[in-house]
């Protein structure tokens, strides 16, 4: 029995001969919806220190009380500033004492840690290695830079020998 062949000499079966070519059904899709892209948030540059590293004369409210406090008891002023900014891992009752002891006994370590904590709290873009080097090698400059940052951000001023709440003059409107 001979098998049926097509004109191109290929074998075929009866059901193939009768089958019509299959075409995919046409579907009508709605045109793509083009929505405007949401606006991008404005680019913000990373925060920086409010005073330069060697800016001890630019410290907020610098004057006789600043000089007296830092000449007499710099570790007390430093620890008071750290307490005012709520920086440190100790309980609030011990924070000031611990910072004062660390600033007196291990100033390089204390200022490196303080610089790192202040940079993190105030979103200042500074690598931890830079914080450690500047805190360890430039302790006096770091002392004033960190305290200035705290004075500005926490709205504090110099006390004797502490950091205190800044007193703002109230404007009284008279009717």
Secondary structure, 3 states (H helix, E strand, C coil): CCCCECCCCCECCHHHHHCCCCCCCCCCCCCCCCCCCCCCCCCCCCECCCCCCCCHHHCCCCCHHHHHHHHHHHHHHHHHHHHHCCCCCCCHHHHHHHHHHHHHHCHHHHHHHHHHHHHHHCCECCCHHHHHHHHHHCHHHHHHHHHHHHHHHCCEEECCCCEEECCCCCCCCCC
